[in-house]
């Protein structure tokens, strides 16, 4: 009994340790700087939200820089204010002119830099969200990569710039990225071009075979009732005339 009890305890302890390691691994893997677009449709505008966790046990995050693409540049970039953080848009000359939304673009915002004051730095077990509005998004199926650089108060700098390759393990510091989808106009065209089927009307106001049948039945019953009434009247008159004739004799 004692041996069995000890084995049970060892098994439980081992399971607890494995669960703890797995939980730690999941937590560590998910603690990345990432980006979430609210509408990645090509040819449109979107809000990009960067979630930035603090990964240092001793220092605080006091600066974030996000690089924007120059091969498919955005012709519009604006920043959502964050309390205690100043934002700077850095504009540079493009390597070569690019046509965006029918216009030739030679300069574009190439990066956004957020810097915190001492009271609003990101501490241990904390994260901060930074949002920008950008457009026009490139063609559907384009991977938009947005490398980020995270700086700490102890001088540590972490670059989130490694490319994620499908089918391979995730790198230690993957670059934030997203893939554009079909444009809203293309999706709308596909919807309108699809054959439509008009559903049969329903509800109290819709005509139906049952309603028609009921109406016809009601009309027929009315005619039968009228005929029966006339026959009854004729029979009554005949009986009355016979009665009077008998009394006269």
LUMMI-753527 format. One record per atom (N, C-alpha, C, O): y, x, z; atom name. Coordinates in pm, whole numbers, m for minus. Each point is the difference from the previous one (the first is absolute). Layout:
BEGIN
((Y,X,Z),CA),
...
This chain:
BEGIN
((m121,84,0),N),
((121,m84,0),CA),
((125,86,0),C),
((96,m27,m71),O),
((m99,137,156),N),
((116,88,8),CA),
((25,68,m134),C),
((114,13,m45),O),
((m225,32,m18),N),
((13,68,m130),CA),
((60,m93,m104),C),
((89,40,m75),O),
((m137,m164,71),N),
((52,m99,m95),CA),
((147,m27,26),C),
((79,m12,m94),O),
((m42,4,222),N),
((139,m26,36),CA),
((91,114,m47),C),
((109,m23,m52),O),
((m156,147,71),N),
((79,116,m41),CA),
((17,3,m151),C),
((108,33,m50),O),
((m213,m67,m23),N),
((8,m2,m146),CA),
((102,m104,m47),C),
((76,22,m94),O),
((m76,m136,162),N),
((95,m106,m35),CA),
((143,47,21),C),
((88,m24,m83),O),
((m65,92,198),N),
((133,51,30),CA),
((43,105,m101),C),
((116,0,m43),O),
((m206,89,3),N),
((32,103,m98),CA),
((36,m63,m136),C),
((94,43,m67),O),
((m172,m143,29),N),
((26,m67,m127),CA),
((138,m67,0),C),
((75,8,m97),O),
((m45,m75,210),N),
((130,m68,11),CA),
((115,100,m5),C),
((101,m25,m65),O),
((m116,139,133),N),
((104,102,1),CA),
((21,58,m140),C),
((113,21,m44),O),
((m224,3,m25),N),
((9,55,m135),CA),
((70,m98,m93),C),
((84,40,m81),O),
((m118,m167,94),N),
((63,m102,m84),CA),
((150,m9,27),C),
((80,m15,m91),O),
((m45,26,219),N),
((142,m5,37),CA),
((76,118,m58),C),
((112,m16,m49),O),
((m172,137,54),N),
((64,118,m55),CA),
((19,m12,m151),C),
((105,36,m53),O),
((m208,m85,m16),N),
((9,m16,m145),CA),
((109,m100,m35),C),
((80,24,m91),O),
((m76,m137,165),N),
((103,m101,m25),CA),
((139,58,21),C),
((92,m28,m76),O),
((m79,111,181),N),
((129,61,28),CA),
((42,95,m111),C),
((116,1,m41),O),
((m212,80,m7),N),
((31,93,m108),CA),
((38,m74,m128),C),
((92,40,m70),O),
((m166,m149,41),N),
((31,m78,m119),CA),
((138,m62,11),C),
((78,0,m96),O),
((m48,m54,214),N),
((132,m61,20),CA),
((109,104,m17),C),
((104,m29,m60),O),
((m125,150,112),N),
((98,107,m12),CA),
((19,39,m146),C),
((111,23,m46),O),
((m225,m16,m26),N),
((6,36,m141),CA),
((76,m102,m81),C),
((82,37,m85),O),
((m106,m164,110),N),
((71,m106,m72),CA),
((148,5,32),C),
((84,m15,m89),O),
((m53,37,218),N),
((140,6,40),CA),
((71,117,m65),C),
((112,m13,m48),O),
((m179,130,45),N),
((61,118,m58),CA),
((20,m17,m150),C),
((102,42,m55),O),
((m200,m103,m11),N),
((7,m16,m145),CA),
((109,m98,m40),C),
((62,15,m105),O),
((m38,m115,190),N),
((99,m102,m34),CA),
((141,41,35),C),
((96,m66,m42),O),
((m79,174,118),N),
((132,45,42),CA),
((64,84,m110),C),
((18,120,16),O),
((15,m184,m127),N),
((62,67,m113),CA),
((133,m66,m31),C),
((22,m116,35),O),
((66,191,m100),N),
((119,m60,m58),CA),
((m44,m73,m126),C),
((m53,62,m92),O),
((74,m192,87),N),
((m44,m78,m116),CA),
((112,m90,m48),C),
((100,m19,69),O),
((m119,m38,m190),N),
((101,m87,m58),CA),
((m62,m133,m39),C),
((m113,m5,m48),O),
((188,m103,69),N),
((m44,m135,m36),CA),
((107,m68,m85),C),
((109,m28,50),O),
((m138,2,m179),N),
((96,m74,m84),CA),
((m21,m150,17),C),
((m114,m45,14),O),
((221,m32,m15),N),
((m17,m145,15),CA),
((m29,m68,m135),C),
((m54,m110,m3),O),
((91,175,m108),N),
((m30,m54,m133),CA),
((m6,116,m99),C),
((104,45,m49),O),
((m225,4,18),N),
((m13,116,m88),CA),
((m1,m33,m149),C),
((m46,82,m79),O),
((95,m200,38),N),
((m3,m41,m139),CA),
((88,89,m87),C),
((115,28,35),O),
((m169,17,m148),N),
((72,86,m92),CA),
((125,m70,m52),C),
((2,m121,m20),O),
((104,202,m3),N),
((123,m54,m55),CA),
((88,m72,99),C),
((105,m53,m37),O),
((m145,50,164),N),
((78,m71,101),CA),
((50,92,110),C),
((m3,123,m13),O),
((50,m184,119),N),
((51,72,116),CA),
((m90,m32,120),C),
((m62,m106,7),O),
((57,199,87),N),
((m87,m20,116),CA),
((61,66,123),C),
((84,88,m10),O),
((m129,m135,126),N),
((35,64,127),CA),
((m117,90,40),C),
((m113,m46,11),O),
((142,172,11),N),
((m102,95,45),CA),
((20,27,148),C),
((109,41,42),O),
((m213,m63,37),N),
((9,24,144),CA),
((m91,116,37),C),
((m121,m4,m23),O),
((180,108,79),N),
((m75,118,44),CA),
((m23,m10,151),C),
((95,m12,77),O),
((m221,16,m36),N),
((m34,m2,142),CA),
((m27,143,44),C),
((m88,68,m54),O),
((163,m23,152),N),
((m5,141,42),CA),
((m41,9,147),C),
((80,m28,88),O),
((m204,68,m61),N),
((m45,17,139),CA),
((32,142,49),C),
((8,94,m79),O),
((10,m81,209),N),
((17,133,59),CA),
((m137,53,41),C),
((m71,m65,76),O),
((34,182,m127),N),
((m134,54,25),CA),
((m1,117,97),C),
((m106,53,33),O),
((223,m12,13),N),
((5,114,92),CA),
((m10,m46,145),C),
((66,m96,38),O),
((m148,164,44),N),
((m11,m38,142),CA),
((117,50,84),C),
((16,m40,116),O),
((66,128,m173),N),
((107,60,80),CA),
((139,m17,m61),C),
((99,m4,74),O),
((m90,m7,m207),N),
((131,m8,m67),CA),
((25,m139,m56),C),
((m90,m84,m5),O),
((214,60,m37),N),
((39,m127,m59),CA),
((37,20,m148),C),
((43,107,m42),O),
((m61,m216,m34),N),
((41,4,m141),CA),
((149,m29,m8),C),
((48,m101,51),O),
((26,191,m118),N),
((145,m18,m8),CA),
((54,m3,m142),C),
((120,m13,m22),O),
((m212,26,m77),N),
((48,1,m139),CA),
((m113,m39,m95),C),
((m116,35,22),O),
((152,m107,m127),N),
((m97,m37,m104),CA),
((69,11,m135),C),
((111,m50,m20),O),
((m178,116,m72),N),
((49,9,m138),CA),
((m107,m51,m95),C),
((m115,43,6),O),
((153,m136,m93),N),
((m93,m56,m99),CA),
((50,36,m139),C),
((116,m26,m35),O),
((m204,87,m45),N),
((35,37,m137),CA),
((m33,m114,m96),C),
((m106,m61,9),O),
((199,32,m99),N),
((m19,m105,m99),CA),
((m33,62,m135),C),
((39,113,m27),O),
((m111,m186,m60),N),
((m43,58,m127),CA),
((118,28,m94),C),
((98,m74,m2),O),
((m111,182,m74),N),
((102,34,m100),CA),
((m51,m19,m142),C),
((79,m4,m95),O),
((m213,m8,78),N),
((m54,m26,m133),CA),
((13,m149,m36),C),
((20,m35,m116),O),
((m32,m51,217),N),
((26,m144,m16),CA),
((102,m40,107),C),
((m35,m70,95),O),
((159,114,m109),N),
((100,m18,106),CA),
((40,m146,18),C),
((m15,m83,m89),O),
((67,55,209),N),
((56,m131,30),CA),
((148,1,m37),C),
((71,95,33),O),
((m24,m200,m100),N),
((142,m6,m33),CA),
((81,m69,110),C),
((122,m12,m9),O),
((m193,m35,113),N),
((67,m62,114),CA),
((m75,34,128),C),
((m121,m21,8),O),
((193,72,91),N),
((m59,32,131),CA),
((101,m36,108),C),
((115,43,m5),O),
((m157,m123,102),N),
((85,m31,115),CA),
((m84,6,126),C),
((m121,m17,m3),O),
((188,43,116),N),
((m68,26,127),CA),
((30,m110,101),C),
((114,m46,13),O),
((m219,4,59),N),
((18,m93,111),CA),
((36,80,125),C),
((m74,91,37),O),
((185,m124,30),N),
((40,76,119),CA),
((m104,m7,111),C),
((m64,m103,21),O),
((49,214,49),N),
((m87,9,117),CA),
((86,48,117),C),
((67,103,m10),O),
((m70,m176,119),N),
((85,34,115),CA),
((m29,142,50),C),
((m116,36,23),O),
((220,42,m8),N),
((m15,136,52),CA),
((m39,103,m105),C),
((m20,117,33),O),
((9,m158,m159),N),
((m38,91,m108),CA),
((106,m6,m110),C),
((46,m108,m37),O),
((m8,225,m16),N),
((89,5,m115),CA),
((m83,28,m125),C),
((m96,76,5),O),
((134,m139,m116),N),
((m75,17,m125),CA),
((89,63,m105),C),
((119,m31,m10),O),
((m177,121,m68),N),
((72,68,m108),CA),
((m81,m13,m129),C),
((m120,27,m2),O),
((187,m68,m105),N),
((m62,m5,m132),CA),
((39,125,m77),C),
((118,28,m19),O),
((m217,47,m25),N),
((23,125,m73),CA),
((m20,m25,m149),C),
((m110,m36,m44),O),
((217,55,m34),N),
((m6,m22,m145),CA),
((m6,134,m72),C),
((74,92,34),O),
((m162,m82,m135),N),
((m15,124,m76),CA),
((m5,m31,m149),C),
((m23,m114,m41),O),
((44,219,m41),N),
((m15,m12,m144),CA),
((m149,m1,m34),C),
((m77,79,53),O),
((38,m169,m141),N),
((m140,m8,m40),CA),
((m35,115,m94),C),
((87,50,m72),O),
((m214,m8,72),N),
((m42,108,m91),CA),
((31,m33,m146),C),
((33,89,m78),O),
((m43,m217,43),N),
((34,m46,m135),CA),
((40,m147,8),C),
((m45,m71,90),O),
((129,26,m183),N),
((43,m141,3),CA),
((m119,m95,m9),C),
((m97,27,m71),O),
((107,m137,143),N),
((m107,m100,3),CA),
((61,m137,m27),C),
((109,m31,49),O),
((m180,m51,m126),N),
((46,m136,m26),CA),
((m58,m95,103),C),
((m122,m11,14),O),
((209,m56,60),N),
((m42,m95,102),CA),
((69,m133,m27),C),
((123,m8,m1),O),
((m203,m97,m20),N),
((53,m134,m27),CA),
((99,1,m115),C),
((102,m69,4),O),
((m132,148,m107),N),
((83,3,m120),CA),
((120,92,8),C),
((75,11,m96),O),
((m54,56,210),N),
((115,90,18),CA),
((m49,144,19),C),
((m105,23,60),O),
((181,71,m112),N),
((m33,142,15),CA),
((49,50,134),C),
((118,m13,33),O),
((m208,71,45),N),
((33,48,134),CA),
((m12,152,3),C),
((m103,55,m38),O),
((209,12,82),N),
((m2,147,11),CA),
((5,47,144),C),
((m36,114,30),O),
((81,m202,61),N),
((3,30,142),CA),
((m67,m113,76),C),
((4,m115,m42),O),
((m66,148,154),N),
((m66,m103,81),CA),
((m14,50,143),C),
((8,120,27),O),
((m29,m214,64),N),
((m25,36,140),CA),
((m139,62,7),C),
((m99,m64,m36),O),
((92,188,82),N),
((m127,73,4),CA),
((m63,3,139),C),
((m119,31,14),O),
((198,m63,89),N),
((m57,m3,135),CA),
((91,m78,94),C),
((119,m18,m24),O),
((m181,m29,132),N),
((73,m68,108),CA),
((m31,73,129),C),
((m117,27,30),O),
((221,6,47),N),
((m18,77,124),CA),
((53,m82,118),C),
((117,m39,1),O),
((m204,15,97),N),
((40,m68,123),CA),
((3,102,114),C),
((m92,80,15),O),
((199,m83,66),N),
((12,91,114),CA),
((35,m82,124),C),
((89,m85,m3),O),
((m160,111,114),N),
((18,m79,122),CA),
((98,66,96),C),
((14,122,3),O),
((53,m206,78),N),
((75,56,111),CA),
((m97,20,117),C),
((m115,m44,m7),O),
((159,109,112),N),
((m90,38,108),CA),
((m64,m120,69),C),
((m111,11,52),O),
((180,m124,m50),N),
((m51,m117,72),CA),
((m101,m81,m81),C),
((m66,m87,56),O),
((54,113,m185),N),
((m87,m83,m84),CA),
((m109,78,m73),C),
((m56,m48,m98),O),
((26,166,146),N),
((m110,76,m58),CA),
((m133,m70,31),C),
((m11,m70,100),O),
((m88,91,m185),N),
((m130,m67,17),CA),
((m85,80,98),C),
((m34,115,m27),O),
((0,m177,140),N),
((m75,70,104),CA),
((m149,m20,m10),C),
((m51,m55,m98),O),
((m20,100,201),N),
((m145,m12,4),CA),
((m42,m147,0),C),
((62,m84,65),O),
((m169,54,m139),N),
((m54,m136,m12),CA),
((102,m97,m57),C),
((m3,m120,31),O),
((93,169,m115),N),
((101,m83,m64),CA),
((m2,21,m151),C),
((m52,100,m51),O),
((109,m196,m20),N),
((19,16,m144),CA),
((130,m70,m38),C),
((53,m80,76),O),
((m4,111,m195),N),
((122,m63,m50),CA),
((m21,m39,m145),C),
((m72,67,m74),O),
((135,m177,33),N),
((m9,m46,m139),CA),
((133,25,m70),C),
((107,m31,54),O),
((m114,86,m175),N),
((118,28,m81),CA),
((m16,m73,m133),C),
((m105,11,m64),O),
((207,m86,22),N),
((m12,m80,m122),CA),
((109,34,m100),C),
((115,25,35),O),
((m155,m25,m163),N),
((95,17,m110),CA),
((m32,m104,m107),C),
((m113,m45,m14),O),
((215,9,m61),N),
((m17,m90,m114),CA),
((15,83,m127),C),
((99,71,m16),O),
((m198,m79,m74),N),
((3,84,m120),CA),
((m36,m82,m123),C),
((m58,m108,9),O),
((94,161,m124),N),
((m36,m59,m129),CA),
((67,83,m109),C),
((88,80,32),O),
((m122,m94,m153),N),
((m103,m88,m51),CA),
((m134,72,9),C),
((m7,121,m24),O),
((m101,m195,59),N),
((m130,63,12),CA),
((m58,30,m139),C),
((24,m75,m94),O),
((m101,185,81),N),
((m58,39,m129),CA),
((m113,m94,m44),C),
((m32,m97,68),O),
((m27,130,m185),N),
((m104,m84,m61),CA),
((m116,m27,96),C),
((m28,78,90),O),
((m38,m192,m114),N),
((m116,m38,82),CA),
((m107,108,m5),C),
((m26,59,m106),O),
((m36,m34,221),N),
((m105,101,8),CA),
((50,139,32),C),
((m79,94,7),O),
((211,m79,13),N),
((57,130,34),CA),
((m12,27,150),C),
((36,m85,82),O),
((m86,202,m47),N),
((m5,39,141),CA),
((133,65,37),C),
((35,106,m52),O),
((37,m170,142),N),
((129,52,45),CA),
((m25,78,130),C),
((m33,m58,103),O),
((50,190,m111),N),
((m24,87,115),CA),
((132,38,65),C),
((95,39,m69),O),
((m89,m52,201),N),
((124,22,75),CA),
((m25,98,114),C),
((m13,m42,115),O),
((7,171,m144),N),
((m26,99,106),CA),
((104,m8,111),C),
((118,m23,m25),O),
((m164,41,149),N),
((89,m8,115),CA),
((m10,126,85),C),
((m106,64,7),O),
((218,m29,56),N),
((4,115,90),CA),
((47,m47,137),C),
((110,m55,13),O),
((m192,76,88),N),
((28,m46,136),CA),
((33,121,87),C),
((m78,94,8),O),
((194,m98,58),N),
((43,111,85),CA),
((1,m40,147),C),
((30,m115,35),O),
((m64,212,52),N),
((m8,m22,145),CA),
((105,83,73),C),
((54,97,m53),O),
((m26,m139,176),N),
((102,68,80),CA),
((m38,141,40),C),
((87,78,38),O),
((m216,m42,m46),N),
((m41,137,35),CA),
((m2,91,m122),C),
((m46,114,7),O),
((97,m165,m120),N),
((6,82,m120),CA),
((m119,m18,m94),C),
((0,55,m110),O),
((m100,m131,151),N),
((m117,m24,m85),CA),
((39,m90,m119),C),
((73,m98,16),O),
((m125,133,m133),N),
((24,m79,m121),CA),
((m135,m34,m63),C),
((m81,89,m28),O),
((57,m217,5),N),
((m125,m46,m61),CA),
((32,m62,m135),C),
((81,m92,m11),O),
((m145,146,m92),N),
((21,m50,m136),CA),
((m113,m95,m39),C),
((m117,40,m3),O),
((152,m164,m25),N),
((m96,m100,m47),CA),
((10,m2,m152),C),
((69,m83,m58),O),
((m140,177,m6),N),
((15,17,m144),CA),
((m130,25,m75),C),
((1,35,m118),O),
((m115,m53,186),N),
((m128,27,m66),CA),
((m46,m122,m80),C),
((12,m114,44),O),
((m64,141,m163),N),
((m43,m107,m90),CA),
((m135,m55,44),C),
((m92,75,32),O),
((81,m205,m32),N),
((m126,m67,31),CA),
((m78,m23,m129),C),
((51,m60,m94),O),
((m175,107,91),N),
((m85,m13,m119),CA),
((m110,m101,30),C),
((m72,12,99),O),
((60,m112,m186),N),
((m101,m103,19),CA),
((m140,60,m1),C),
((m33,81,m87),O),
((m48,m122,183),N),
((m137,49,8),CA),
((m14,126,83),C),
((m112,47,24),O),
((225,9,22),N),
((m3,119,84),CA),
((58,m31,137),C),
((77,m95,15),O),
((m113,175,86),N),
((52,m25,135),CA),
((153,4,1),C),
((62,75,m75),O),
((m4,m157,161),N),
((145,m2,10),CA),
((51,133,54),C),
((m56,54,95),O),
((162,0,m156),N),
((54,128,50),CA),
((62,m16,138),C),
((22,m112,48),O),
((6,224,15),N),
((54,m4,136),CA),
((141,m59,3),C),
((36,m70,94),O),
((43,100,m196),N),
((138,m50,m6),CA),
((26,m66,m135),C),
((71,57,m84),O),
((m126,m176,62),N),
((18,m68,m130),CA),
((145,m44,m22),C),
((68,m42,94),O),
((m24,52,m218),N),
((135,m45,m33),CA),
((3,m152,m8),C),
((m93,m60,m55),O),
((196,m5,107),N),
((13,m146,m15),CA),
((6,m35,m149),C),
((67,69,m77),O),
((m135,m174,38),N),
((m1,m39,m142),CA),
((m41,m146,m14),C),
((m55,m60,92),O),
((83,4,m210),N),
((m45,m135,m35),CA),
((m11,m9,m151),C),
((53,84,m72),O),
((m124,m186,24),N),
((m22,m18,m143),CA),
((71,m128,m45),C),
((m14,m105,64),O),
((89,114,m172),N),
((71,m117,m51),CA),
((m98,m98,m66),C),
((m103,39,m53),O),
((139,m165,59),N),
((m83,m107,m58),CA),
((70,m61,m122),C),
((110,42,m35),O),
((m175,m140,m27),N),
((58,m66,m117),CA),
((134,m63,36),C),
((20,m47,112),O),
((71,47,m207),N),
((133,m55,25),CA),
((m8,m150,26),C),
((m95,m66,m43),O),
((193,14,113),N),
((1,m143,31),CA),
((10,m84,m127),C),
((m60,m108,m7),O),
((135,156,m95),N),
((13,m75,m124),CA),
((m131,m5,m74),C),
((m34,m102,m60),O),
((m44,214,62),N),
((m130,2,m66),CA),
((m96,m96,68),C),
((m75,m71,m67),O),
((79,69,199),N),
((m87,m92,75),CA),
((38,m145,m30),C),
((m87,m86,m12),O),
((219,60,1),N),
((46,m135,m29),CA),
((m42,m43,m140),C),
((m39,m115,m21),O),
((48,209,m77),N),
((m41,m30,m137),CA),
((m149,m31,m7),C),
((m42,m92,m70),O),
((m37,170,143),N),
((m145,m23,1),CA),
((m33,m136,57),C),
((m94,m66,m44),O),
((171,23,142),N),
((m25,m129,64),CA),
((36,m116,m94),C),
((m74,m98,m9),O),
((190,111,m60),N),
((44,m108,m87),CA),
((m82,m9,m128),C),
((m12,m108,m58),O),
((m47,222,13),N),
((m77,m2,m123),CA),
((m141,m52,21),C),
((m68,m33,m97),O),
((24,25,219),N),
((m135,m50,28),CA),
((m6,m149,m27),C),
((94,m72,33),O),
((m207,23,m94),N),
((m11,m144,m27),CA),
((6,m79,129),C),
((m64,34,99),O),
((141,m141,m104),N),
((14,m83,121),CA),
((m74,m130,m20),C),
((m6,m54,m110),O),
((m48,5,215),N),
((m72,m127,m1),CA),
((76,m98,86),C),
((20,24,120),O),
((24,m135,m181),N),
((74,m100,76),CA),
((m96,m82,82),C),
((m85,m68,m57),O),
((94,72,186),N),
((m93,m75,84),CA),
((22,m149,m15),C),
((111,m47,m28),O),
((m218,m26,46),N),
((9,m146,m5),CA),
((90,m48,111),C),
((m12,47,113),O),
((102,m142,m142),N),
((90,m50,106),CA),
((m78,m63,113),C),
((m104,m63,m20),O),
((155,82,137),N),
((m66,m55,117),CA),
((104,m60,91),C),
((120,17,m20),O),
((m167,m89,122),N),
((94,m57,95),CA),
((21,m148,m27),C),
((m55,m55,m96),O),
((133,m7,180),N),
((17,m144,m9),CA),
((67,m46,m128),C),
((m24,m111,m46),O),
((113,200,m14),N),
((74,m42,m118),CA),
((m75,25,m128),C),
((46,m42,m106),O),
((m163,111,111),N),
((m70,34,m121),CA),
((m88,m114,m46),C),
((m69,m61,81),O),
((71,29,m215),N),
((m87,m105,m52),CA),
((m144,46,4),C),
((m27,119,m15),O),
((m64,m210,34),N),
((m140,35,4),CA),
((m84,m115,m50),C),
((46,m114,m5),O),
((m172,146,m33),N),
((m90,m103,m49),CA),
((m26,m104,108),C),
((m13,m119,m27),O),
((5,169,152),N),
((m27,m92,111),CA),
((114,m98,17),C),
((m23,m119,22),O),
((148,170,m33),N),
((115,m89,16),CA),
((4,m101,m112),C),
((28,m118,23),O),
((m58,164,m148),N),
((m1,m91,m114),CA),
((m106,m108,17),C),
((24,m118,m26),O),
((m143,161,69),N),
((m110,m95,21),CA),
((37,m103,106),C),
((m27,m119,m16),O),
((90,166,124),N),
((40,m91,108),CA),
((101,m101,m51),C),
((m5,m117,36),O),
((99,165,m121),N),
((101,m91,m54),CA),
((m63,m105,m90),C),
((32,m119,8),O),
((m125,165,m96),N),
((m68,m94,m89),CA),
((m80,m103,80),C),
((m1,m119,m31),O),
((m67,169,136),N),
((m81,m91,83),CA),
((89,m103,68),C),
((m38,m116,12),O),
((156,160,32),N),
((91,m93,66),CA),
((49,m107,m97),C),
((10,m117,36),O),
((21,159,m161),N),
((46,m98,m99),CA),
((m109,m101,m32),C),
((27,m120,m9),O),
((m151,168,m8),N),
((m113,m90,m31),CA),
((m22,m100,113),C),
((m20,m120,m24),O),
((25,171,147),N),
((m19,m89,115),CA),
((110,m106,4),C),
((m26,m114,38),O),
((145,149,m76),N),
((110,m95,0),CA),
((m22,m112,m101),C),
((22,m118,30),O),
((m67,157,m151),N),
((m29,m101,m102),CA),
((m112,m94,44),C),
((8,m121,m19),O),
((m114,179,78),N),
((m110,m83,49),CA),
((49,m98,107),C),
((m40,m116,2),O),
((126,164,86),N),
((52,m86,105),CA),
((82,m117,m57),C),
((m11,m113,46),O),
((94,145,m148),N),
((80,m104,m61),CA),
((m87,m106,m69),C),
((25,m120,10),O),
((m129,169,m81),N),
((m91,m93,m70),CA),
((m71,m90,101),C),
((m13,m120,m22),O),
((m34,180,133),N),
((m70,m79,102),CA),
((93,m105,59),C),
((m42,m112,28),O),
((168,149,m9),N),
((95,m95,54),CA),
((23,m118,m94),C),
((7,m114,44),O),
((3,142,m173),N),
((21,m106,m98),CA),
((m121,m92,m8),C),
((14,m122,m9),O),
((m133,181,13),N),
((m122,m82,m3),CA),
((m6,m90,123),C),
((m33,m119,m10),O),
((65,176,128),N),
((m1,m80,122),CA),
((99,m115,m8),C),
((m29,m111,46),O),
((144,136,m103),N),
((102,m105,m14),CA),
((m50,m111,m92),C),
((20,m119,26),O),
((m85,162,m136),N),
((m52,m101,m95),CA),
((m106,m87,66),C),
((m3,m121,m20),O),
((m85,183,97),N),
((m107,m75,68),CA),
((61,m99,99),C),
((m46,m113,12),O),
((148,155,59),N),
((64,m86,99),CA),
((63,m122,m66),C),
((m12,m112,50),O),
((81,135,m162),N),
((65,m111,m70),CA),
((m104,m98,m51),C),
((19,m122,9),O),
((m129,175,m63),N),
((m106,m89,m51),CA),
((m58,m86,112),C),
((m22,m120,m18),O),
((m3,182,133),N),
((m56,m76,114),CA),
((96,m106,46),C),
((m42,m110,35),O),
((169,139,m35),N),
((99,m97,44),CA),
((5,m119,m94),C),
((10,m115,43),O),
((m17,145,m170),N),
((5,m111,m98),CA),
((m122,m89,15),C),
((13,m122,m9),O),
((m131,178,32),N),
((m121,m80,18),CA),
((10,m89,124),C),
((m43,m115,m3),O),
((101,168,110),N),
((13,m76,125),CA),
((91,m121,m22),C),
((m32,m110,45),O),
((141,128,m112),N),
((95,m109,m25),CA),
((m65,m107,m90),C),
((19,m120,19),O),
((m97,167,m118),N),
((m66,m93,m92),CA),
((m100,m89,75),C),
((m12,m119,m30),O),
((m60,175,124),N),
((m100,m75,79),CA),
((67,m106,88),C),
((m49,m113,10),O),
((162,149,53),N),
((71,m95,87),CA),
((56,m115,m80),C),
((6,m113,48),O),
((35,142,m171),N),
((58,m107,m84),CA),
((m104,m104,m34),C),
((35,m118,m10),O),
((m159,153,m8),N),
((m107,m94,m30),CA),
((m28,m84,121),C),
((m88,m86,m4),O),
